Amino acid sequence: MRGRTIVGILVMMMSSAALAGEMYGTVAEAGKAVGEGVAVEAKCGQASYSGKTDKGGAYHLVVKEKGKCQLTVKYKNQSPSLEVASYDEGVQVDLVLEAKGGSYTLRRK
């Protein structure tokens, strides 16, 4: 009986992860990866999902909601953002930080 309960919990956890969408990609500035530890956050409705880049500037977020999301990169005391869409399937969003007039803007690659 206990084994069935554990199996049931595992199946539910795996199915909820399968229903979640993903956002993944890289963050670059001046043609080079931003490096490790840059915060990336997606706000979708009332929910917020955050992660950090790896040493190659790559990030990966698991997003449960579908629809419009605000993707923000926290870089050098600034937080430029960009509107993106989340789907049931994963979506690749490669990002480029551009310095303009002392401020950073964010765009898709």
C-alpha positions as CSV (number, residue, x, y, z in Angstrom):
1,M,0.0,0.0,0.0
2,R,2.8,2.4,0.9
3,G,4.6,1.6,-2.3
4,R,1.5,2.5,-4.3
5,T,1.3,5.9,-2.5
6,I,4.9,6.7,-3.3
7,V,4.5,5.7,-6.9
8,G,1.3,7.8,-7.2
9,I,3.1,10.9,-5.8
10,L,6.0,10.4,-8.2
11,V,3.6,10.1,-11.2
12,M,1.8,13.3,-10.2
13,M,5.1,15.2,-9.8
14,M,6.3,14.0,-13.2
15,S,3.1,14.9,-14.9
16,S,3.0,18.4,-13.5
17,A,6.6,18.9,-14.7
18,A,5.6,17.7,-18.1
19,L,2.8,20.2,-18.3
20,A,5.1,23.1,-17.5
21,G,6.8,25.1,-20.2
22,E,10.4,26.1,-20.3
23,M,12.3,29.2,-21.2
24,Y,15.9,28.8,-22.0
25,G,18.7,30.6,-23.9
26,T,21.8,32.7,-23.4
27,V,22.5,36.2,-22.3
28,A,25.3,38.2,-24.1
29,E,26.7,41.7,-24.2
30,A,28.9,43.0,-27.0
31,G,29.0,39.5,-28.6
32,K,30.2,37.7,-25.5
33,A,28.4,35.7,-22.8
34,V,27.8,37.6,-19.6
35,G,29.2,34.8,-17.6
36,E,28.1,33.0,-14.4
37,G,25.7,34.3,-11.8
38,V,23.6,36.9,-13.7
39,A,20.0,36.7,-12.4
40,V,17.2,36.0,-15.0
41,E,13.6,36.3,-13.9
42,A,10.3,35.6,-15.7
43,K,7.1,37.2,-14.4
44,C,4.0,35.5,-15.8
45,G,0.8,36.9,-14.3
46,Q,1.1,36.7,-10.5
47,A,3.9,34.0,-10.6
48,S,7.6,34.7,-10.8
49,Y,10.4,32.3,-11.8
50,S,14.0,33.0,-11.3
51,G,17.4,31.5,-12.1
52,K,21.0,32.4,-12.8
53,T,23.2,32.1,-15.8
54,D,26.0,29.5,-15.9
55,K,29.6,30.3,-16.9
56,G,28.6,30.2,-20.6
57,G,25.8,32.7,-20.1
58,A,23.0,30.1,-20.4
59,Y,19.9,30.1,-18.3
60,H,16.9,27.7,-17.9
61,L,13.5,28.5,-16.3
62,V,10.5,26.2,-15.8
63,V,7.4,28.3,-16.3
64,K,4.0,26.8,-15.4
65,E,1.8,29.6,-17.0
66,K,1.2,30.1,-20.7
67,G,0.9,33.5,-22.3
68,K,2.7,36.8,-21.9
69,C,5.6,37.0,-19.5
70,Q,8.1,39.8,-18.6
71,L,11.7,38.5,-18.8
72,T,14.2,40.5,-16.8
73,V,17.9,40.3,-16.6
74,K,19.6,41.9,-13.5
75,Y,23.0,43.1,-14.8
76,K,25.4,45.8,-13.4
77,N,22.7,47.3,-11.0
78,Q,20.2,47.5,-13.8
79,S,17.1,45.4,-14.7
80,P,16.2,45.7,-18.4
81,S,13.3,43.6,-19.5
82,L,11.5,42.2,-22.5
83,E,8.0,40.8,-23.1
84,V,8.0,37.2,-24.3
85,A,5.5,34.4,-24.7
86,S,5.4,31.2,-22.8
87,Y,4.0,28.0,-24.3
88,D,3.3,24.4,-23.2
89,E,6.5,23.4,-25.1
90,G,9.9,25.0,-24.4
91,V,10.8,28.3,-26.0
92,Q,14.3,29.5,-26.7
93,V,14.9,33.1,-25.9
94,D,18.5,34.2,-26.6
95,L,19.0,37.7,-25.2
96,V,21.4,40.6,-26.0
97,L,22.2,43.4,-23.6
98,E,22.9,46.7,-25.3
99,A,24.4,49.8,-23.5
100,K,22.7,53.0,-24.7
101,G,23.3,56.3,-23.0
102,G,24.5,54.7,-19.7
103,S,21.4,52.4,-19.6
104,Y,21.0,48.8,-20.7
105,T,18.3,47.6,-23.0
106,L,17.3,44.0,-23.7
107,R,16.4,42.5,-27.0
108,R,16.2,39.1,-28.6
109,K,19.1,37.9,-30.6
